[in-house]
Amino acid sequence: MSLVSTLKRALTQSAASTTEATDEQPAGAYWCDDCNERILASDAASDEPTCPSCGESMRFERSTGTAGCAC
């Protein structure tokens, strides 16, 4: 196998794994400021979930395309 072939294969695999990881990222999370509880938006039962610990409504932490992290 030549050096060029090895490099092409390595770069192709790297690009594919980066694309897959990006596709799996959630759009954000809901956060309870009182309890520091976090629920991923994909795991939330509704658009306005309540905190499982205290029952207060949770705020949306991050939306797609923002720099903030909800991970």
Rosetta blueprint (number, residue, H / E / L):
1 M L
2 S L
3 L H
4 V H
5 S H
6 T H
7 L H
8 K H
9 R H
10 A H
11 L H
12 T H
13 Q H
14 S H
15 A H
16 A H
17 S H
18 T H
19 T H
20 E H
21 A H
22 T H
23 D H
24 E L
25 Q L
26 P L
27 A L
28 G L
29 A E
30 Y E
31 W E
32 C E
33 D L
34 D L
35 C L
36 N L
37 E E
38 R E
39 I E
40 L E
41 A H
42 S H
43 D H
44 A L
45 A L
46 S L
47 D L
48 E L
49 P L
50 T E
51 C L
52 P L
53 S L
54 C L
55 G L
56 E L
57 S E
58 M L
59 R E
60 F E
61 E L
62 R L
63 S L
64 T L
65 G L
66 T L
67 A L
68 G L
69 C L
70 A L
71 C L
